[in-house]
């Protein structure tokens, strides 16, 4: 009996030893890694979330816009209908730091126009670090907070994007001031002018030696926004001018400038979201800041627009000058239906050497109505009338005005 008991206990001990050794040889059970869920970031508004593993908040957004445009025709070669489609993708990343907000934004746009013409560009790409802004963003000459509401059809410097390097000083209570160095090449306009023979020559721009200097003082508050802005830029000529005495000269460098004031006023006493805005600009040798490209026209008449030209008698650069005023009113008939009424007037003049018929006046007036059935979706129609003439004179047989209409369907997300 004792012998059997000893054998049983010994066998049990041996089995326990072998089982322990085999268990030690088995791989350890893997521990599941912690799952890191995407967290909502409420610091910068709706749509932001934390990039996993970081304290950076990201918002992914975009836009799809379809425009259907009708314009008056004056010749069989004119297109009455045009189509325009734009796709936009935008990434906005923000991080709070000890030096202030670090923000990076990239906005990519792809356009397709009637006939299949396509274009793609980086509309905006910038870094903001505290008060510093570097990259491509809305010019600081413009007030991007104005409640304009038109479809890009008015004549004023309507918040264009440019390459720049800027610093903004924030004083609190909604007040700020900005100094900005902006790409001069994007403000050059040099359309064909009608010169008096022997008294005016087209300007040939020399290379950029200094960017445009832009500055503003701005207020944004509960009642609206107001801004005063100014810009100065070089006008360098690459012309060789032979003076009447036979001397060959290169015109001395001149400077063009522009000043602008704008105000937007919220009108909650009329209705939630209602607002009024106004912008006025004077430009001398810097007509791009009036909202012009190298030409302007309506009907069958058109005018060249140039910042400056060369007087071959004196060898000097002569500057074009002008002014513009634009404004509008936005009213919500219901929370889903809003209407904008707007208009602009611009005047451009040149001095000796340019034919008086090159001076012109242009005015535009229009209205649109938008329906927003759901958040982010706008369906709107716009009608615009444009008129242009030379000091109130229109040559016989020339149409100097036209109507245009536009249907827009746009989704922002």
Secondary structure, DSSP 8 states (H G I E B T S, - for coil): -HHHHHHHHHHHHHHHHHHHHHHHHS-------------B--TT-TT-EE-TTSS-EEEEEEEEEEEEEEE--SSTTS-SEEEEEEEEEEEEEEEEETTEEEEEEEEEEEEEEGGG-EEEEEEEEEEEETTEEEEEEE-TTS-TT----S-S-SSS----EEEEEEEEEEEETTEEEEEEEE-GGGG--B----B-TTT-EE--B----S-EEEEEEEEE-SSEEEEEEEEEEEE-B---EE-TTS-EE----EEEEEEEEEEEEE-TTT-TT-EEEEEEEEEES-GGGGT--SEEEETTEEEE-BSEEEETTTTEEEE-EEEEEEEEEEEESSSSEEEEEEEEEEEEE--TTB-GGG-EEEEEEEEEEEE-SSTTEEEEEEEEEEEEEBTTB--TT---EEEEEEEEEEEE-
